[in-house]
Amino acid sequence: MYKKSYEQITVTDIVEHADYNRATFYRHYNQKSDLVKEIITDQASGLIQAFKVPYKKNNYIHLNDLAPSEIVIFNYIIENKRFYALWREFEAIPGFYEVFLQSITQFFEHDINLITPYRDGLDNNMYTSFYAYGILGIILDWIKNDFEQSPDYMAKQLCKIINYYPAESFITGNS
């Protein structure tokens, strides 16, 4: 995808680049979208495994005590930078963004129980969606800015964001 758009890539291009023959490709996949789906699923799974790292030592974490060094999601992305650097091109692949969003959302819905102080009427599903979209948004912004900040900086900022609760807000100007 560094050379051609997703739509322009053919099975022939794939097998030539991988130095395989067509029979090997078709033994494993029916079409290029099957290969792409596997790659995306593998990357989303790796991303979720990186999210789980802080929970390997202890399945309970107080977010105020979460150290930036325990957040390795940004390191995982840098280790797979060739894949993630193509994010803009991947957006042309049907369902690409949704796979990552769904993976993160399911992680928060099924694997993580966010323990929040009781808030009358707080919809936990909406809170989970807010959290998932926010974290994916931070990741996407970092990718779209060509990984300008270091993984360490991003981890520190995520810790600060997770633990920041503004007490008030106001609109500036007279609009």
Secondary structure, DSSP 8 states (H G I E B T S, - for coil): --SS-GGG--HHHHHHHHT--HHHHHHH-SSHHHHHHHHHHHHHHHHHHHHHGGGTT-S---GGG--GGG--HHHHHHHTHHHHTTHHHHTTSTTHHHHHHHHHHHIIIII--------TT--HHHHHHHHHHHHHHHHHHHHHTTT-S-HHHHHHHHHHHHT---S-----S--
